[in-house]
Amino acid sequence: MGIDDKAENTADKVKGQVKEGWGKLTDNERLEAEGKAEQAVADVKQAGEKAKDAFK
């Protein structure tokens, strides 16, 4: 846990942003929604990592 998890969460967030942007560009609402969902999951995971760090 730690840096590897944080990097993975950041990568997931960027992947979600790209997917959302591609969905907007191609007018694909499903893809756009998937991107937003991936970003939300990454944000929750990142918050969990920050909470773990706070208790160390």
N, CA and C atoms as a LAMMPS dump frame, in Angstrom:
ITEM: TIMESTEP
0
ITEM: NUMBER OF ATOMS
168
ITEM: BOX BOUNDS ff ff ff
-5.0000000000000000e+02 5.0000000000000000e+02
-5.0000000000000000e+02 5.0000000000000000e+02
-5.0000000000000000e+02 5.0000000000000000e+02
ITEM: ATOMS id mol type element x y z
1 1 1 N 0.846 -1.171 0
2 1 2 C 0 0 0
3 1 3 C 0.887 1.229 0
4 2 1 N 0.321 2.328 -0.272
5 2 2 C 1.109 3.545 -0.267
6 2 3 C 1.245 4.121 -1.658
7 3 1 N 2.489 4.337 -2.051
8 3 2 C 2.758 5.02 -3.314
9 3 3 C 2.199 4.249 -4.503
10 4 1 N 2.337 2.928 -4.493
11 4 2 C 1.821 2.128 -5.606
12 4 3 C 0.309 2.275 -5.742
13 5 1 N -0.394 2.215 -4.616
14 5 2 C -1.854 2.356 -4.649
15 5 3 C -2.262 3.756 -5.089
16 6 1 N -1.538 4.757 -4.6
17 6 2 C -1.863 6.135 -4.982
18 6 3 C -1.646 6.347 -6.474
19 7 1 N -0.569 5.777 -7.014
20 7 2 C -0.299 5.903 -8.447
21 7 3 C -1.374 5.189 -9.253
22 8 1 N -1.797 4.034 -8.78
23 8 2 C -2.849 3.291 -9.471
24 8 3 C -4.163 4.072 -9.452
25 9 1 N -4.474 4.692 -8.312
26 9 2 C -5.699 5.49 -8.207
27 9 3 C -5.65 6.688 -9.145
28 10 1 N -4.498 7.317 -9.23
29 10 2 C -4.343 8.455 -10.139
30 10 3 C -4.491 8.002 -11.589
31 11 1 N -3.911 6.861 -11.912
32 11 2 C -4.035 6.326 -13.273
33 11 3 C -5.489 6.013 -13.597
34 12 1 N -6.212 5.445 -12.627
35 12 2 C -7.629 5.145 -12.839
36 12 3 C -8.435 6.425 -13.061
37 13 1 N -8.099 7.473 -12.323
38 13 2 C -8.808 8.746 -12.471
39 13 3 C -8.548 9.335 -13.862
40 14 1 N -7.297 9.295 -14.3
41 14 2 C -6.961 9.82 -15.62
42 14 3 C -7.667 8.999 -16.705
43 15 1 N -7.694 7.685 -16.519
44 15 2 C -8.385 6.818 -17.475
45 15 3 C -9.87 7.203 -17.558
46 16 1 N -10.467 7.475 -16.399
47 16 2 C -11.872 7.894 -16.367
48 16 3 C -12.078 9.23 -17.053
49 17 1 N -11.13 10.155 -16.87
50 17 2 C -11.238 11.466 -17.516
51 17 3 C -11.152 11.329 -19.032
52 18 1 N -10.239 10.464 -19.484
53 18 2 C -10.1 10.246 -20.932
54 18 3 C -11.371 9.622 -21.476
55 19 1 N -11.888 8.635 -20.76
56 19 2 C -13.108 7.95 -21.213
57 19 3 C -14.285 8.925 -21.255
58 20 1 N -14.391 9.769 -20.23
59 20 2 C -15.468 10.765 -20.201
60 20 3 C -15.318 11.74 -21.366
61 21 1 N -14.099 12.2 -21.59
62 21 2 C -13.864 13.137 -22.692
63 21 3 C -14.172 12.519 -24.04
64 22 1 N -13.786 11.268 -24.215
65 22 2 C -14.06 10.584 -25.484
66 22 3 C -15.569 10.393 -25.658
67 23 1 N -16.255 10.114 -24.57
68 23 2 C -17.709 9.975 -24.625
69 23 3 C -18.378 11.28 -25.026
70 24 1 N -17.886 12.388 -24.493
71 24 2 C -18.44 13.698 -24.87
72 24 3 C -18.153 13.995 -26.339
73 25 1 N -16.928 13.7 -26.759
74 25 2 C -16.514 13.978 -28.126
75 25 3 C -17.326 13.187 -29.147
76 26 1 N -17.61 11.945 -28.811
77 26 2 C -18.336 11.076 -29.744
78 26 3 C -19.835 11.05 -29.466
79 27 1 N -20.274 11.853 -28.508
80 27 2 C -21.68 11.922 -28.118
81 27 3 C -22.192 10.556 -27.661
82 28 1 N -21.35 9.85 -26.899
83 28 2 C -21.675 8.531 -26.368
84 28 3 C -21.933 8.684 -24.872
85 29 1 N -23.196 8.733 -24.495
86 29 2 C -23.566 8.988 -23.107
87 29 3 C -23.122 7.857 -22.178
88 30 1 N -23.169 6.624 -22.659
89 30 2 C -22.769 5.482 -21.838
90 30 3 C -21.284 5.566 -21.485
91 31 1 N -20.464 5.871 -22.471
92 31 2 C -19.028 5.98 -22.261
93 31 3 C -18.707 7.145 -21.322
94 32 1 N -19.406 8.23 -21.5
95 32 2 C -19.22 9.398 -20.64
96 32 3 C -19.569 9.056 -19.187
97 33 1 N -20.659 8.332 -18.996
98 33 2 C -21.076 7.934 -17.65
99 33 3 C -20.069 6.967 -17.028
100 34 1 N -19.553 6.045 -17.83
101 34 2 C -18.54 5.116 -17.323
102 34 3 C -17.3 5.879 -16.852
103 35 1 N -16.909 6.87 -17.615
104 35 2 C -15.748 7.674 -17.243
105 35 3 C -15.964 8.407 -15.935
106 36 1 N -17.142 8.976 -15.775
107 36 2 C -17.453 9.678 -14.529
108 36 3 C -17.46 8.707 -13.352
109 37 1 N -17.996 7.514 -13.573
110 37 2 C -18.041 6.511 -12.507
111 37 3 C -16.628 6.077 -12.119
112 38 1 N -15.768 5.866 -13.101
113 38 2 C -14.389 5.47 -12.81
114 38 3 C -13.668 6.551 -12.012
115 39 1 N -13.935 7.793 -12.333
116 39 2 C -13.32 8.895 -11.596
117 39 3 C -13.808 8.91 -10.147
118 40 1 N -15.09 8.661 -9.958
119 40 2 C -15.647 8.66 -8.601
120 40 3 C -15.04 7.534 -7.77
121 41 1 N -14.893 6.357 -8.364
122 41 2 C -14.296 5.229 -7.652
123 41 3 C -12.849 5.556 -7.284
124 42 1 N -12.117 6.137 -8.212
125 42 2 C -10.723 6.498 -7.95
126 42 3 C -10.638 7.531 -6.831
127 43 1 N -11.56 8.484 -6.817
128 43 2 C -11.566 9.5 -5.754
129 43 3 C -11.82 8.871 -4.38
130 44 1 N -12.736 7.905 -4.33
131 44 2 C -13.035 7.234 -3.063
132 44 3 C -11.822 6.438 -2.589
133 45 1 N -11.184 5.735 -3.519
134 45 2 C -9.987 4.968 -3.156
135 45 3 C -8.876 5.902 -2.665
136 46 1 N -8.734 7.023 -3.334
137 46 2 C -7.693 7.984 -2.943
138 46 3 C -7.977 8.542 -1.553
139 47 1 N -9.236 8.812 -1.262
140 47 2 C -9.604 9.304 0.062
141 47 3 C -9.273 8.255 1.127
142 48 1 N -9.502 6.985 0.803
143 48 2 C -9.158 5.913 1.726
144 48 3 C -7.662 5.864 1.993
145 49 1 N -6.871 6.052 0.947
146 49 2 C -5.412 6.065 1.115
147 49 3 C -4.97 7.232 1.991
148 50 1 N -5.595 8.383 1.8
149 50 2 C -5.25 9.544 2.615
150 50 3 C -5.623 9.315 4.074
151 51 1 N -6.751 8.638 4.29
152 51 2 C -7.174 8.341 5.665
153 51 3 C -6.178 7.386 6.318
154 52 1 N -5.714 6.391 5.561
155 52 2 C -4.725 5.458 6.101
156 52 3 C -3.453 6.21 6.487
157 53 1 N -3.036 7.123 5.625
158 53 2 C -1.825 7.908 5.906
159 53 3 C -1.985 8.764 7.157
160 54 1 N -3.206 9.261 7.38
161 54 2 C -3.445 10.121 8.526
162 54 3 C -3.296 9.356 9.828
163 55 1 N -3.558 8.051 9.807
164 55 2 C -3.486 7.246 11.032
165 55 3 C -2.115 6.647 11.267
166 56 1 N -1.187 6.904 10.36
167 56 2 C 0.168 6.365 10.539
168 56 3 C 0.99 7.251 11.428
